[in-house]
Amino acid sequence: MSAWTNFRVWWRGLLAAAIAGGANGVITGFAAVGIDPDHFNLRAGLRPTLAIAGVSALMSGIIGVAAYLKQSPLPAQQ
C-alpha cells in the first residue's frame, strides 16, 4: 500500500468513528424523551430535545474519535 492509501484508510476510520459516535449520541439524546417526558417532549417544544441530542452527539463523537486515535494514532508507515 502506498502512503496515500494508508492515510485514506486511516482518515476514513477516523471519520467513521466520529459518525458512529455522533449517531449514538443522537439516539441517546432522543432517549431523554422516555426518561424525562415532562421536559423533553413535542408539547414543551422541540428545542430542549434537539439541544440534548446535539450535545450528546458532539460528546459521543469526541469519545469515538478519541477511542480511534488511541487504537490508531497515526497512519501506518510503509
Secondary structure, 3 states (H helix, E strand, C coil): CCHHHHHHHHHHHHHHHHHHHHHHHHHHHHHHHHHCCCCCCCCCCHHHHHHHHHHHHHHHHHHHHHHHHHHCCCCCCC
